[in-house]
């Protein structure tokens, strides 16, 4: 008889498709706030700090930009 596992398995890393869905966003090119958040996102993803990365993505997505109307 085998003894039951008493420790957790290593974390499962999801495929890149899921990462693109969760972290995919388009910062506006001329916006300083979006540029800073994109840099924060890159650093958090490299450090595998998923909570901070998702917060940065959510802020980029929700950051308001005025809509340019054609005259």
N, CA, C and O atoms as a CHARMM CRD file, in Angstrom:
* protein
*
  284
    1    1 UNK  N      0.83600  -1.17700   0.00000 PROA 1      0.00000
    2    1 UNK  CA     0.00000   0.00000   0.00000 PROA 1      0.00000
    3    1 UNK  C      0.88500   1.24600   0.00000 PROA 1      0.00000
    4    1 UNK  O      1.90400   1.30400   0.68800 PROA 1      0.00000
    5    2 UNK  N      0.48200   2.21100  -0.76600 PROA 2      0.00000
    6    2 UNK  CA     1.25400   3.45100  -0.82600 PROA 2      0.00000
    7    2 UNK  C      0.72700   4.44100   0.20200 PROA 2      0.00000
    8    2 UNK  O     -0.45200   4.41900   0.55600 PROA 2      0.00000
    9    3 UNK  N      1.59000   5.28300   0.66200 PROA 3      0.00000
   10    3 UNK  CA     1.15400   6.29100   1.63000 PROA 3      0.00000
   11    3 UNK  C      0.62900   7.52000   0.87300 PROA 3      0.00000
   12    3 UNK  O      1.14600   7.85900  -0.19200 PROA 3      0.00000
   13    4 UNK  N     -0.38400   8.17600   1.41400 PROA 4      0.00000
   14    4 UNK  CA    -0.95500   9.34400   0.73600 PROA 4      0.00000
   15    4 UNK  C      0.02700  10.50600   0.73000 PROA 4      0.00000
   16    4 UNK  O      0.86900  10.63400   1.61900 PROA 4      0.00000
   17    5 UNK  N     -0.09400  11.33300  -0.27200 PROA 5      0.00000
   18    5 UNK  CA     0.75900  12.51400  -0.38700 PROA 5      0.00000
   19    5 UNK  C      0.36800  13.50900   0.70300 PROA 5      0.00000
   20    5 UNK  O     -0.81400  13.79300   0.90000 PROA 5      0.00000
   21    6 UNK  N      1.35400  14.02800   1.39900 PROA 6      0.00000
   22    6 UNK  CA     1.08200  14.96600   2.48600 PROA 6      0.00000
   23    6 UNK  C      1.63100  16.36400   2.19600 PROA 6      0.00000
   24    6 UNK  O      1.75000  17.19600   3.09500 PROA 6      0.00000
   25    7 UNK  N      1.96100  16.60500   0.93200 PROA 7      0.00000
   26    7 UNK  CA     2.47200  17.91400   0.55300 PROA 7      0.00000
   27    7 UNK  C      1.83100  18.30800  -0.78200 PROA 7      0.00000
   28    7 UNK  O      1.43000  17.43500  -1.55100 PROA 7      0.00000
   29    8 UNK  N      1.73100  19.60300  -1.06200 PROA 8      0.00000
   30    8 UNK  CA     1.10300  20.03700  -2.31000 PROA 8      0.00000
   31    8 UNK  C      2.02200  19.80800  -3.51200 PROA 8      0.00000
   32    8 UNK  O      3.24700  19.78900  -3.39200 PROA 8      0.00000
   33    9 UNK  N      1.40600  19.64000  -4.63800 PROA 9      0.00000
   34    9 UNK  CA     2.16100  19.52400  -5.88600 PROA 9      0.00000
   35    9 UNK  C      2.64300  20.91100  -6.31200 PROA 9      0.00000
   36    9 UNK  O      2.11400  21.91800  -5.84300 PROA 9      0.00000
   37   10 UNK  N      3.63800  20.97300  -7.19100 PROA 10     0.00000
   38   10 UNK  CA     4.07400  22.28800  -7.67800 PROA 10     0.00000
   39   10 UNK  C      2.94000  22.98500  -8.43300 PROA 10     0.00000
   40   10 UNK  O      2.02300  22.33900  -8.93900 PROA 10     0.00000
   41   11 UNK  N      3.02300  24.30500  -8.49900 PROA 11     0.00000
   42   11 UNK  CA     1.99900  25.08600  -9.17700 PROA 11     0.00000
   43   11 UNK  C      1.95400  24.73500 -10.66300 PROA 11     0.00000
   44   11 UNK  O      2.98400  24.44800 -11.27400 PROA 11     0.00000
   45   12 UNK  N      0.77400  24.76200 -11.22500 PROA 12     0.00000
   46   12 UNK  CA     0.59200  24.49500 -12.64300 PROA 12     0.00000
   47   12 UNK  C      0.61700  25.82300 -13.37800 PROA 12     0.00000
   48   12 UNK  O     -0.11700  26.74800 -13.03000 PROA 12     0.00000
   49   13 UNK  N      1.46700  25.91600 -14.40100 PROA 13     0.00000
   50   13 UNK  CA     1.50600  27.13100 -15.20200 PROA 13     0.00000
   51   13 UNK  C      0.62300  26.92300 -16.41900 PROA 13     0.00000
   52   13 UNK  O      0.76600  25.94000 -17.14600 PROA 13     0.00000
   53   14 UNK  N     -0.29000  27.86000 -16.63300 PROA 14     0.00000
   54   14 UNK  CA    -1.22600  27.74500 -17.73600 PROA 14     0.00000
   55   14 UNK  C     -0.56400  28.14100 -19.04800 PROA 14     0.00000
   56   14 UNK  O      0.44000  28.85200 -19.06200 PROA 14     0.00000
   57   15 UNK  N     -1.12900  27.68000 -20.12700 PROA 15     0.00000
   58   15 UNK  CA    -0.57300  27.94500 -21.45500 PROA 15     0.00000
   59   15 UNK  C     -0.58800  29.44100 -21.76700 PROA 15     0.00000
   60   15 UNK  O     -1.31500  30.20200 -21.12700 PROA 15     0.00000
   61   16 UNK  N      0.19800  29.85700 -22.73100 PROA 16     0.00000
   62   16 UNK  CA     0.29200  31.25500 -23.11200 PROA 16     0.00000
   63   16 UNK  C     -1.02900  31.85400 -23.55800 PROA 16     0.00000
   64   16 UNK  O     -1.23800  33.05900 -23.41600 PROA 16     0.00000
   65   17 UNK  N     -1.92200  31.03700 -24.09300 PROA 17     0.00000
   66   17 UNK  CA    -3.22300  31.53800 -24.54700 PROA 17     0.00000
   67   17 UNK  C     -4.00600  32.14800 -23.39400 PROA 17     0.00000
   68   17 UNK  O     -4.63400  33.19400 -23.55800 PROA 17     0.00000
   69   18 UNK  N     -3.97800  31.51500 -22.24800 PROA 18     0.00000
   70   18 UNK  CA    -4.69500  32.02700 -21.08300 PROA 18     0.00000
   71   18 UNK  C     -4.02500  33.30700 -20.58500 PROA 18     0.00000
   72   18 UNK  O     -4.70800  34.25700 -20.20100 PROA 18     0.00000
   73   19 UNK  N     -2.69700  33.33500 -20.59100 PROA 19     0.00000
   74   19 UNK  CA    -1.98900  34.54800 -20.18800 PROA 19     0.00000
   75   19 UNK  C     -2.34800  35.71400 -21.09800 PROA 19     0.00000
   76   19 UNK  O     -2.54600  36.83400 -20.62800 PROA 19     0.00000
   77   20 UNK  N     -2.43100  35.45400 -22.40100 PROA 20     0.00000
   78   20 UNK  CA    -2.79900  36.52300 -23.32800 PROA 20     0.00000
   79   20 UNK  C     -4.21100  37.01800 -23.05200 PROA 20     0.00000
   80   20 UNK  O     -4.48300  38.21300 -23.16700 PROA 20     0.00000
   81   21 UNK  N     -5.10400  36.11500 -22.69000 PROA 21     0.00000
   82   21 UNK  CA    -6.48100  36.51000 -22.39300 PROA 21     0.00000
   83   21 UNK  C     -6.53000  37.35600 -21.11800 PROA 21     0.00000
   84   21 UNK  O     -7.21400  38.38000 -21.08000 PROA 21     0.00000
   85   22 UNK  N     -5.81300  36.93600 -20.08200 PROA 22     0.00000
   86   22 UNK  CA    -5.84700  37.65500 -18.80800 PROA 22     0.00000
   87   22 UNK  C     -5.08000  38.96600 -18.85600 PROA 22     0.00000
   88   22 UNK  O     -5.54700  39.98600 -18.34900 PROA 22     0.00000
   89   23 UNK  N     -3.90500  38.93600 -19.46500 PROA 23     0.00000
   90   23 UNK  CA    -3.01900  40.08900 -19.40800 PROA 23     0.00000
   91   23 UNK  C     -2.98700  40.89700 -20.70300 PROA 23     0.00000
   92   23 UNK  O     -2.27100  41.89500 -20.78100 PROA 23     0.00000
   93   24 UNK  N     -3.73500  40.49500 -21.70300 PROA 24     0.00000
   94   24 UNK  CA    -3.71900  41.21100 -22.97200 PROA 24     0.00000
   95   24 UNK  C     -4.44000  42.54300 -22.86800 PROA 24     0.00000
   96   24 UNK  O     -5.60300  42.59800 -22.46700 PROA 24     0.00000
   97   25 UNK  N     -3.76300  43.59300 -23.22100 PROA 25     0.00000
   98   25 UNK  CA    -4.35600  44.92900 -23.22400 PROA 25     0.00000
   99   25 UNK  C     -3.53500  45.80200 -24.15900 PROA 25     0.00000
  100   25 UNK  O     -2.38300  45.48700 -24.45600 PROA 25     0.00000
  101   26 UNK  N     -4.11700  46.88200 -24.61700 PROA 26     0.00000
  102   26 UNK  CA    -3.43900  47.80100 -25.52000 PROA 26     0.00000
  103   26 UNK  C     -3.32600  49.17000 -24.86200 PROA 26     0.00000
  104   26 UNK  O     -4.29900  49.92500 -24.86800 PROA 26     0.00000
  105   27 UNK  N     -2.16500  49.51600 -24.29100 PROA 27     0.00000
  106   27 UNK  CA    -2.00700  50.85200 -23.73700 PROA 27     0.00000
  107   27 UNK  C     -1.99200  51.88700 -24.85900 PROA 27     0.00000
  108   27 UNK  O     -1.47600  51.62300 -25.94500 PROA 27     0.00000
  109   28 UNK  N     -2.54700  53.04100 -24.60200 PROA 28     0.00000
  110   28 UNK  CA    -2.56000  54.12900 -25.57700 PROA 28     0.00000
  111   28 UNK  C     -1.14400  54.68800 -25.68700 PROA 28     0.00000
  112   28 UNK  O     -0.49000  54.94500 -24.67600 PROA 28     0.00000
  113   29 UNK  N     -0.67300  54.87600 -26.92300 PROA 29     0.00000
  114   29 UNK  CA     0.73000  55.22200 -27.18200 PROA 29     0.00000
  115   29 UNK  C      1.15800  56.54000 -26.54100 PROA 29     0.00000
  116   29 UNK  O      2.25500  56.61500 -25.98700 PROA 29     0.00000
  117   30 UNK  N      0.33300  57.57300 -26.59900 PROA 30     0.00000
  118   30 UNK  CA     0.74200  58.89700 -26.11800 PROA 30     0.00000
  119   30 UNK  C      0.34600  59.17800 -24.67200 PROA 30     0.00000
  120   30 UNK  O      0.41800  60.32300 -24.22800 PROA 30     0.00000
  121   31 UNK  N     -0.06600  58.16400 -23.94100 PROA 31     0.00000
  122   31 UNK  CA    -0.53900  58.36200 -22.57100 PROA 31     0.00000
  123   31 UNK  C      0.55600  57.95300 -21.58000 PROA 31     0.00000
  124   31 UNK  O      1.00600  56.80700 -21.58200 PROA 31     0.00000
  125   32 UNK  N      0.98100  58.90000 -20.73400 PROA 32     0.00000
  126   32 UNK  CA     2.01400  58.62700 -19.74600 PROA 32     0.00000
  127   32 UNK  C      1.57800  57.61300 -18.70000 PROA 32     0.00000
  128   32 UNK  O      2.38200  56.79700 -18.24700 PROA 32     0.00000
  129   33 UNK  N      0.30300  57.66300 -18.31500 PROA 33     0.00000
  130   33 UNK  CA    -0.21600  56.72000 -17.31500 PROA 33     0.00000
  131   33 UNK  C     -0.17500  55.29600 -17.87700 PROA 33     0.00000
  132   33 UNK  O      0.26000  54.36600 -17.19800 PROA 33     0.00000
  133   34 UNK  N     -0.63100  55.13500 -19.12000 PROA 34     0.00000
  134   34 UNK  CA    -0.62100  53.81000 -19.75000 PROA 34     0.00000
  135   34 UNK  C      0.80900  53.28700 -19.91500 PROA 34     0.00000
  136   34 UNK  O      1.05600  52.09400 -19.74300 PROA 34     0.00000
  137   35 UNK  N      1.73800  54.16600 -20.24400 PROA 35     0.00000
  138   35 UNK  CA     3.14400  53.76700 -20.40300 PROA 35     0.00000
  139   35 UNK  C      3.71400  53.28000 -19.07600 PROA 35     0.00000
  140   35 UNK  O      4.40500  52.26200 -19.03300 PROA 35     0.00000
  141   36 UNK  N      3.43100  53.99600 -18.00000 PROA 36     0.00000
  142   36 UNK  CA     3.91600  53.59300 -16.67700 PROA 36     0.00000
  143   36 UNK  C      3.28500  52.27300 -16.23700 PROA 36     0.00000
  144   36 UNK  O      3.96200  51.41500 -15.66900 PROA 36     0.00000
  145   37 UNK  N      1.99500  52.11500 -16.49900 PROA 37     0.00000
  146   37 UNK  CA     1.32300  50.87000 -16.12800 PROA 37     0.00000
  147   37 UNK  C      1.83100  49.69400 -16.95600 PROA 37     0.00000
  148   37 UNK  O      1.93900  48.58000 -16.44200 PROA 37     0.00000
  149   38 UNK  N      2.14500  49.92500 -18.22400 PROA 38     0.00000
  150   38 UNK  CA     2.69500  48.86200 -19.06600 PROA 38     0.00000
  151   38 UNK  C      4.06700  48.42500 -18.54800 PROA 38     0.00000
  152   38 UNK  O      4.38400  47.23600 -18.57100 PROA 38     0.00000
  153   39 UNK  N      4.87500  49.36800 -18.08600 PROA 39     0.00000
  154   39 UNK  CA     6.17600  49.02800 -17.50100 PROA 39     0.00000
  155   39 UNK  C      5.99100  48.23600 -16.20900 PROA 39     0.00000
  156   39 UNK  O      6.71900  47.27700 -15.95600 PROA 39     0.00000
  157   40 UNK  N      5.02100  48.63500 -15.39800 PROA 40     0.00000
  158   40 UNK  CA     4.71400  47.90100 -14.16100 PROA 40     0.00000
  159   40 UNK  C      4.24700  46.48500 -14.49200 PROA 40     0.00000
  160   40 UNK  O      4.63000  45.53000 -13.81700 PROA 40     0.00000
  161   41 UNK  N      3.42900  46.35000 -15.52000 PROA 41     0.00000
  162   41 UNK  CA     2.94000  45.04000 -15.95000 PROA 41     0.00000
  163   41 UNK  C      4.09800  44.14900 -16.38300 PROA 41     0.00000
  164   41 UNK  O      4.15600  42.98100 -15.99700 PROA 41     0.00000
  165   42 UNK  N      5.00400  44.67500 -17.16600 PROA 42     0.00000
  166   42 UNK  CA     6.15200  43.89200 -17.63600 PROA 42     0.00000
  167   42 UNK  C      7.00100  43.42100 -16.45800 PROA 42     0.00000
  168   42 UNK  O      7.39300  42.25500 -16.40200 PROA 42     0.00000
  169   43 UNK  N      7.28400  44.31400 -15.52500 PROA 43     0.00000
  170   43 UNK  CA     8.07700  43.93700 -14.35000 PROA 43     0.00000
  171   43 UNK  C      7.38900  42.89600 -13.48700 PROA 43     0.00000
  172   43 UNK  O      8.03100  41.97000 -12.98900 PROA 43     0.00000
  173   44 UNK  N      6.08800  43.04600 -13.30900 PROA 44     0.00000
  174   44 UNK  CA     5.34700  42.08800 -12.48500 PROA 44     0.00000
  175   44 UNK  C      5.28500  40.71200 -13.14100 PROA 44     0.00000
  176   44 UNK  O      5.38200  39.68900 -12.46400 PROA 44     0.00000
  177   45 UNK  N      5.12300  40.69300 -14.46200 PROA 45     0.00000
  178   45 UNK  CA     5.09000  39.39500 -15.15600 PROA 45     0.00000
  179   45 UNK  C      6.44500  38.71300 -15.10000 PROA 45     0.00000
  180   45 UNK  O      6.50600  37.49200 -14.95300 PROA 45     0.00000
  181   46 UNK  N      7.53500  39.46600 -15.21500 PROA 46     0.00000
  182   46 UNK  CA     8.87200  38.88100 -15.12100 PROA 46     0.00000
  183   46 UNK  C      9.13000  38.33600 -13.72100 PROA 46     0.00000
  184   46 UNK  O      9.80700  37.31900 -13.56500 PROA 46     0.00000
  185   47 UNK  N      8.59400  39.00800 -12.70000 PROA 47     0.00000
  186   47 UNK  CA     8.76700  38.57300 -11.31700 PROA 47     0.00000
  187   47 UNK  C      7.73300  37.51000 -10.91900 PROA 47     0.00000
  188   47 UNK  O      7.75500  36.99900  -9.79900 PROA 47     0.00000
  189   48 UNK  N      6.82700  37.18500 -11.85400 PROA 48     0.00000
  190   48 UNK  CA     5.73500  36.22700 -11.61000 PROA 48     0.00000
  191   48 UNK  C      4.86100  36.65900 -10.44000 PROA 48     0.00000
  192   48 UNK  O      4.38000  35.83400  -9.66300 PROA 48     0.00000
  193   49 UNK  N      4.66700  37.97800 -10.33200 PROA 49     0.00000
  194   49 UNK  CA     3.76400  38.55500  -9.33700 PROA 49     0.00000
  195   49 UNK  C      2.42300  38.75800 -10.03200 PROA 49     0.00000
  196   49 UNK  O      2.12400  39.84600 -10.52500 PROA 49     0.00000
  197   50 UNK  N      1.62300  37.70200 -10.06600 PROA 50     0.00000
  198   50 UNK  CA     0.40100  37.68900 -10.86800 PROA 50     0.00000
  199   50 UNK  C     -0.65100  38.68000 -10.37800 PROA 50     0.00000
  200   50 UNK  O     -1.38900  39.23500 -11.19200 PROA 50     0.00000
  201   51 UNK  N     -0.73500  38.91000  -9.10300 PROA 51     0.00000
  202   51 UNK  CA    -1.71200  39.85700  -8.57000 PROA 51     0.00000
  203   51 UNK  C     -1.43600  41.27300  -9.02800 PROA 51     0.00000
  204   51 UNK  O     -2.34400  41.97600  -9.47200 PROA 51     0.00000
  205   52 UNK  N     -0.18100  41.69700  -8.92200 PROA 52     0.00000
  206   52 UNK  CA     0.19600  43.03600  -9.36900 PROA 52     0.00000
  207   52 UNK  C      0.03900  43.16700 -10.87700 PROA 52     0.00000
  208   52 UNK  O     -0.38900  44.21200 -11.36800 PROA 52     0.00000
  209   53 UNK  N      0.38200  42.11500 -11.61400 PROA 53     0.00000
  210   53 UNK  CA     0.24600  42.15800 -13.07100 PROA 53     0.00000
  211   53 UNK  C     -1.21800  42.32400 -13.47100 PROA 53     0.00000
  212   53 UNK  O     -1.53000  43.12400 -14.35300 PROA 53     0.00000
  213   54 UNK  N     -2.10500  41.58400 -12.83900 PROA 54     0.00000
  214   54 UNK  CA    -3.51400  41.69600 -13.20100 PROA 54     0.00000
  215   54 UNK  C     -4.07200  43.06500 -12.81300 PROA 54     0.00000
  216   54 UNK  O     -4.89500  43.62600 -13.53700 PROA 54     0.00000
  217   55 UNK  N     -3.63100  43.60300 -11.67800 PROA 55     0.00000
  218   55 UNK  CA    -4.07200  44.94900 -11.27900 PROA 55     0.00000
  219   55 UNK  C     -3.64200  45.99200 -12.30800 PROA 55     0.00000
  220   55 UNK  O     -4.41300  46.89600 -12.63300 PROA 55     0.00000
  221   56 UNK  N     -2.41200  45.87300 -12.82400 PROA 56     0.00000
  222   56 UNK  CA    -1.93300  46.81200 -13.83100 PROA 56     0.00000
  223   56 UNK  C     -2.75000  46.69800 -15.11200 PROA 56     0.00000
  224   56 UNK  O     -3.08100  47.71000 -15.73000 PROA 56     0.00000
  225   57 UNK  N     -3.07600  45.47500 -15.51300 PROA 57     0.00000
  226   57 UNK  CA    -3.89200  45.26500 -16.71600 PROA 57     0.00000
  227   57 UNK  C     -5.27400  45.87500 -16.53200 PROA 57     0.00000
  228   57 UNK  O     -5.79400  46.53000 -17.43500 PROA 57     0.00000
  229   58 UNK  N     -5.86300  45.66200 -15.36900 PROA 58     0.00000
  230   58 UNK  CA    -7.19700  46.20600 -15.11200 PROA 58     0.00000
  231   58 UNK  C     -7.17000  47.73600 -15.16000 PROA 58     0.00000
  232   58 UNK  O     -8.10200  48.35400 -15.67400 PROA 58     0.00000
  233   59 UNK  N     -6.12000  48.34200 -14.63600 PROA 59     0.00000
  234   59 UNK  CA    -6.02100  49.80600 -14.68300 PROA 59     0.00000
  235   59 UNK  C     -5.82900  50.30300 -16.11200 PROA 59     0.00000
  236   59 UNK  O     -6.39100  51.33200 -16.48700 PROA 59     0.00000
  237   60 UNK  N     -5.04400  49.58700 -16.91100 PROA 60     0.00000
  238   60 UNK  CA    -4.86200  49.98400 -18.31000 PROA 60     0.00000
  239   60 UNK  C     -6.18900  49.90000 -19.05000 PROA 60     0.00000
  240   60 UNK  O     -6.54500  50.80500 -19.80500 PROA 60     0.00000
  241   61 UNK  N     -6.91800  48.81600 -18.83400 PROA 61     0.00000
  242   61 UNK  CA    -8.20600  48.64900 -19.51800 PROA 61     0.00000
  243   61 UNK  C     -9.21800  49.70600 -19.10100 PROA 61     0.00000
  244   61 UNK  O    -10.00600  50.17000 -19.92500 PROA 61     0.00000
  245   62 UNK  N     -9.20500  50.08900 -17.83400 PROA 62     0.00000
  246   62 UNK  CA   -10.21700  51.01000 -17.30700 PROA 62     0.00000
  247   62 UNK  C     -9.79300  52.47100 -17.34200 PROA 62     0.00000
  248   62 UNK  O    -10.58600  53.34800 -16.99900 PROA 62     0.00000
  249   63 UNK  N     -8.55600  52.75000 -17.75200 PROA 63     0.00000
  250   63 UNK  CA    -8.07000  54.12800 -17.78100 PROA 63     0.00000
  251   63 UNK  C     -8.81800  54.89800 -18.87300 PROA 63     0.00000
  252   63 UNK  O     -8.81000  54.48900 -20.03400 PROA 63     0.00000
  253   64 UNK  N     -9.46400  56.00900 -18.50700 PROA 64     0.00000
  254   64 UNK  CA   -10.26900  56.73600 -19.49700 PROA 64     0.00000
  255   64 UNK  C     -9.41600  57.54200 -20.46700 PROA 64     0.00000
  256   64 UNK  O     -8.42000  58.15900 -20.08900 PROA 64     0.00000
  257   65 UNK  N     -9.82900  57.51800 -21.70700 PROA 65     0.00000
  258   65 UNK  CA    -9.21100  58.33300 -22.74400 PROA 65     0.00000
  259   65 UNK  C    -10.32700  59.00100 -23.53100 PROA 65     0.00000
  260   65 UNK  O    -11.30900  58.35500 -23.89700 PROA 65     0.00000
  261   66 UNK  N    -10.17700  60.27800 -23.78700 PROA 66     0.00000
  262   66 UNK  CA   -11.24100  60.94900 -24.56100 PROA 66     0.00000
  263   66 UNK  C    -11.29200  60.41600 -25.99100 PROA 66     0.00000
  264   66 UNK  O    -10.26200  60.13500 -26.60300 PROA 66     0.00000
  265   67 UNK  N    -12.47300  60.28900 -26.49200 PROA 67     0.00000
  266   67 UNK  CA   -12.67400  59.82100 -27.85800 PROA 67     0.00000
  267   67 UNK  C    -12.51100  61.01100 -28.79600 PROA 67     0.00000
  268   67 UNK  O    -13.17100  62.03700 -28.63200 PROA 67     0.00000
  269   68 UNK  N    -11.63000  60.86500 -29.77700 PROA 68     0.00000
  270   68 UNK  CA   -11.41700  61.94000 -30.73500 PROA 68     0.00000
  271   68 UNK  C    -12.50400  61.86300 -31.81000 PROA 68     0.00000
  272   68 UNK  O    -12.64500  60.85100 -32.49600 PROA 68     0.00000
  273   69 UNK  N    -13.25400  62.93100 -31.93900 PROA 69     0.00000
  274   69 UNK  CA   -14.33900  62.96200 -32.93300 PROA 69     0.00000
  275   69 UNK  C    -13.88000  63.71000 -34.16600 PROA 69     0.00000
  276   69 UNK  O    -13.12600  64.67900 -34.08600 PROA 69     0.00000
  277   70 UNK  N    -14.34200  63.24700 -35.29000 PROA 70     0.00000
  278   70 UNK  CA   -14.02600  63.91500 -36.55000 PROA 70     0.00000
  279   70 UNK  C    -14.94300  65.11800 -36.72000 PROA 70     0.00000
  280   70 UNK  O    -16.13900  65.02700 -36.44200 PROA 70     0.00000
  281   71 UNK  N    -14.40000  66.24000 -37.17200 PROA 71     0.00000
  282   71 UNK  CA   -15.22900  67.45900 -37.31700 PROA 71     0.00000
  283   71 UNK  C    -16.21500  67.34600 -38.45800 PROA 71     0.00000
  284   71 UNK  O    -16.97800  68.27900 -38.70900 PROA 71     0.00000
